[in-house]
Amino acid sequence: MTAMSAQTEAGRQVKGTEAAPAGGPAAAADLPWVEDGGKIAPQDARDLSKIFFDRLQTLEEGTPEHQYARNTLIEMNLSLVRYAAGRFRHRGQGEMEDIVQVGTIGLIKAIDRFDLSREVEFTTFAVPYIVGEIKRFFRDTSWAVHVPRRLQELRVDMAKAKESLAAELDREPTVKELAAKLERTEEEVVEGLVAANGYTAGSLDVPTESGDDNRAGGSPRSLADTLGAPDPAQELVEDLHALAPLLETLDERERRIVEMRFGEELTQSQIGAELGISQMHVSRLLSRILTRLRSGMLAEE
């Protein structure tokens, strides 16, 4: 079909094909005036796209004429985005708007990189760009926890390998068998299996599987109810563990003073009476002992 016959064929959908608005970008670019590219039939859009691509290659970027040709090509080929997005309708209507927007980015990239001299239909060239952009969107946003791209790709390869080996072996494959199938090390496979846990996240409000674990009132216990809380005594245990070897460095009288003061909870006067020294002497000894122990604890940290 010639350029003129394409313009005539699309005349029902294209306004001002033979008389574009004087002084407008369509007239300056010697292109038909398309008021709404989204209303053009797919076959007409395919024919007109060839005309627009041919002129787009000769127009200077940044000019109104180049912008008109590029924007019209985008509008006329949005049906390709809707077609490609339809493959992912199983993900739910809530995501479809995002999918179309991301697919439009792929369409724009295809328009900017298309070359008529390749003698390839634009639809054949554009669809892989659109689908690739959508898949990239899912890869980057579907994971509940962000993991490196190499592990995301490894998860896909492992899923295919597991399915193949399970059918072949009639059981779940081992890590060693997966590694041999993927020609990777066992460490890489284990890393991939751990990373795969980040693909989805479970809710802490999900009821536990055990039917016996119920709250008061009969409502089932959630996973959050089974999780422990930080033990306030944990830090004390760590301190005591670090303190034990430091106490061994004290002489017998110093250890006895620490035991009476903090173990038996005696006053300084009672300790003095027990050891036959003054309360002031006990105070100085305690101060010196605690300074040594405190210095040792800080050095450990």
Secondary structure, DSSP 8 states (H G I E B T S, - for coil): --HHHHHHHGGGTSTTSSS--TTSHHHHTT----S-GGGS-HHHHHHHHHHHHHHHTTS-TTSHHHHHHHHHHHHHTHHHHHHHHGGGGGG-HHHHHHHHHHHHHHHHHHHHH--GGG---HHHHHHHHHHHHHHHHHHHHS-SS---HHHHHHHHHHHHHHHHHHHHHSS---HHHHHHHHT--HHHHHHHHHHHTTSS---TTSB-S-TT-B-TTS-B-BHHHHS----TTHHHHHHHHHHHHHHTTS-HHHHHHHIIIIIS---HHHHHHHHTS-HHHHHHHHHHHHHHHHHHHHHH-
